[in-house]
Amino acid sequence: MDVGVQIWEYLRQSLSLSAEDWTAIWLTFRLCLYTTLILIVIATPIAWWLTSGRSASRTAVQAVVALPLVLPPTVLGFYLLVTLGPRGFIGGTLENMGLHHLAFTFEGILIGSMLYSMPFAVQPLQQAFTNLGRRPIEEAASLGAGPIDCFFSVILPMTKGGFIVAMTLTFAHTMGEFGVVLMVGGNIPGVTHVLSTTIYGYTEGMQYAAAGRLSLMLLILAFIVLFVVYWFNRGFEMVKP
């Protein structure tokens, strides 16, 4: 048998996934996609303000944004669980309004993922805006460009590398999250049962072959993501607190 055919057959058998695995993959993809899209919208004005602002609170905001880089995921997950749960401020308010609290829901792990991945969206954009400087924006303004027109015609095209890096890193970081997701969402099949918690469940049940298949998939995806990051932005430096 040809070597290429043997390799393909090995990969096909190694990545033979169950229906539960495919559900976890789809749920993980949704979580990563929603987190990335929402965070880019939120992180863009934050990064711009951190770049151009001169407020005394700028340092404090930078520290808050970078906090997930040094904070154990279980700590953030615990406070989110308390806040989003039925007795928490947000969860309790929703319960009083006749709605369901957000603990152990997809919306809950989405909020947790957004907070935990915040620095991976803000810091690359902040770096890109800093490298851009003020001159192109001032020149566009002198030609009559408004703030919105300036953003889409000048800032966005000239900092697209930063946006690609921010979106790619946010997507990848969300894909590998475990502690926050487990604390806030538990491990409910079809609801909060993502790839990382699925691997944990397989390992805990001593199903090492199944855990190995999903781990290999995440390893390959992580490599592809990092390759994309460095390919599109050769000068990018990994985010630091």
C-alpha positions in Angstrom: 0.0 0.0 0.0 1.2 3.5 -0.9 2.7 5.4 2.0 0.4 8.4 1.5 -2.7 6.1 1.6 -1.4 4.5 4.8 -1.0 7.9 6.4 -4.5 9.0 5.4 -6.0 5.7 6.6 -4.2 6.1 10.0 -5.5 9.7 10.3 -9.0 8.7 9.4 -9.1 5.9 12.0 -7.3 8.1 14.6 -9.9 10.9 14.2 -12.9 8.6 14.2 -15.2 10.7 16.3 -18.5 9.9 18.0 -21.7 11.9 17.8 -21.0 13.4 21.2 -17.6 14.5 19.9 -19.1 16.2 16.9 -21.6 18.0 19.1 -18.8 19.2 21.3 -16.9 20.4 18.2 -19.9 22.3 16.9 -20.5 23.9 20.4 -16.8 24.9 20.6 -16.9 26.4 17.2 -20.0 28.5 18.1 -18.4 29.6 21.3 -15.2 30.6 19.6 -17.0 32.4 16.8 -19.4 34.4 19.0 -16.6 35.3 21.4 -14.3 36.5 18.6 -17.0 38.6 16.9 -18.3 40.2 20.0 -14.9 40.9 21.5 -13.5 42.5 18.4 -16.4 45.0 18.5 -15.8 45.7 22.2 -12.0 45.6 22.1 -11.6 48.1 19.2 -12.8 51.2 21.1 -11.0 50.1 24.3 -7.7 49.6 22.4 -8.1 52.9 20.6 -8.8 54.7 23.9 -5.8 53.1 25.6 -3.6 54.2 22.6 -4.8 57.8 22.3 -6.2 58.5 25.8 -4.3 60.5 28.4 -6.6 59.8 31.3 -5.2 58.9 34.8 -7.4 55.8 34.7 -5.6 54.4 31.7 -3.1 52.4 33.7 -5.9 50.9 35.8 -7.8 49.9 32.7 -4.7 48.3 31.2 -4.2 46.3 34.4 -7.9 45.1 34.3 -7.6 44.1 30.7 -4.4 42.1 31.3 -5.7 40.5 34.5 -6.8 37.2 32.9 -3.2 36.6 31.8 -2.0 36.2 35.4 -5.3 35.3 37.2 -6.0 31.5 37.6 -9.0 30.6 35.5 -10.8 29.0 38.5 -10.7 32.4 40.3 -12.4 34.2 37.5 -14.7 31.3 37.0 -15.7 31.3 40.6 -16.7 35.0 40.7 -18.6 34.6 37.5 -20.4 31.6 38.8 -21.4 33.6 41.9 -22.4 36.6 39.9 -24.3 34.8 37.1 -25.9 32.3 39.5 -29.5 32.5 41.0 -28.2 34.4 44.1 -25.7 36.6 42.2 -26.2 40.2 41.1 -26.8 39.4 37.5 -28.4 36.0 37.9 -30.6 37.1 40.8 -31.8 40.2 38.8 -32.7 38.0 35.9 -34.6 35.6 38.2 -36.5 38.5 39.7 -37.5 39.5 36.2 -38.9 36.1 35.5 -35.9 35.0 33.4 -33.4 32.2 34.0 -30.0 32.8 35.5 -26.9 32.4 33.3 -24.9 29.8 35.3 -24.5 26.5 33.5 -25.8 27.9 30.2 -24.2 28.6 26.9 -24.6 32.3 27.5 -22.8 32.0 30.7 -19.7 30.4 29.2 -19.9 32.9 26.4 -19.6 35.8 29.0 -16.8 33.9 30.7 -14.9 33.3 27.5 -15.2 37.0 26.5 -13.7 38.1 29.8 -11.0 35.5 29.8 -9.9 36.2 26.2 -10.1 40.0 26.5 -6.4 40.7 26.5 -5.9 38.6 23.4 -8.2 40.9 21.5 -7.3 44.3 23.1 -3.5 44.1 23.2 -2.8 43.2 19.5 -5.1 46.0 18.5 -3.5 48.4 20.9 -0.1 47.5 19.5 -1.4 48.0 15.9 -2.9 51.4 16.7 0.3 52.5 18.5 2.4 51.5 15.4 0.0 53.4 13.2 0.5 56.7 15.0 -1.6 59.9 14.7 -0.2 61.3 11.4 -2.4 59.3 8.9 -5.5 60.1 10.9 -4.7 63.8 11.1 -4.0 63.9 7.4 -7.3 62.2 6.6 -9.1 64.7 9.0 -7.5 67.6 7.2 -9.0 66.3 3.9 -12.5 66.3 5.4 -12.8 62.7 6.5 -15.1 62.2 9.5 -14.4 59.7 12.4 -16.4 56.8 10.8 -15.0 57.4 7.3 -11.5 57.7 8.8 -11.8 54.4 10.6 -12.9 52.4 7.6 -10.8 54.1 5.0 -7.6 54.7 7.0 -7.3 53.0 10.3 -8.8 49.6 9.4 -6.8 49.1 6.1 -3.6 50.1 7.8 -4.0 48.0 10.9 -5.6 44.9 9.3 -2.7 42.8 10.5 -3.5 43.7 14.1 -7.2 42.7 13.6 -6.2 39.4 12.0 -3.9 38.6 14.9 -6.5 39.7 17.5 -9.3 37.6 15.9 -7.1 34.6 15.4 -5.6 34.6 18.9 -9.0 35.2 20.5 -10.5 32.3 18.5 -7.6 30.0 19.5 -7.6 31.0 23.1 -11.3 30.4 23.4 -10.9 27.0 21.8 -8.5 25.9 24.5 -10.3 27.3 27.5 -11.0 24.9 30.3 -11.1 26.3 33.9 -13.5 29.2 33.3 -15.8 27.1 31.1 -15.9 24.2 33.6 -16.6 26.5 36.6 -19.3 28.6 34.9 -20.9 26.0 32.7 -20.1 22.7 34.2 -20.1 19.8 31.7 -23.6 19.6 30.3 -23.8 17.6 27.0 -25.2 19.8 24.2 -25.1 22.9 26.3 -21.7 23.6 27.8 -19.9 20.4 26.8 -17.0 21.8 24.7 -13.8 20.1 23.4 -11.6 20.9 26.4 -14.2 19.6 29.0 -14.8 16.6 26.7 -11.1 15.7 26.8 -11.2 16.1 30.5 -14.2 13.8 30.8 -12.6 11.1 28.6 -9.3 11.3 30.6 -11.2 11.1 33.9 -13.0 8.0 32.6 -9.7 6.5 31.4 -10.8 6.6 27.8 -7.3 7.6 26.6 -7.9 6.7 22.9 -10.8 9.1 22.7 -9.0 11.8 24.6 -6.0 11.4 22.4 -8.0 11.8 19.2 -9.5 15.1 20.4 -6.2 16.3 21.8 -4.5 15.6 18.5 -7.2 17.7 16.7 -6.7 20.6 19.1 -2.9 20.3 18.7 -3.1 20.5 14.9 -5.6 23.4 15.1 -3.4 25.3 17.5 -0.4 25.0 15.2 -2.4 26.2 12.2 -3.7 29.2 14.2 -0.2 30.2 15.3 1.1 29.7 11.8 -1.6 32.1 10.5 -0.7 34.7 13.2 3.0 34.8 12.3 2.3 34.6 8.6 0.1 37.6 8.5 2.1 39.6 11.0 5.7 38.7 11.0 6.5 41.5 13.5 3.9 40.5 16.0 5.1 39.8 19.6 3.2 37.5 21.8 0.9 39.4 24.2 2.4 40.1 27.6 0.8 41.4 30.8 
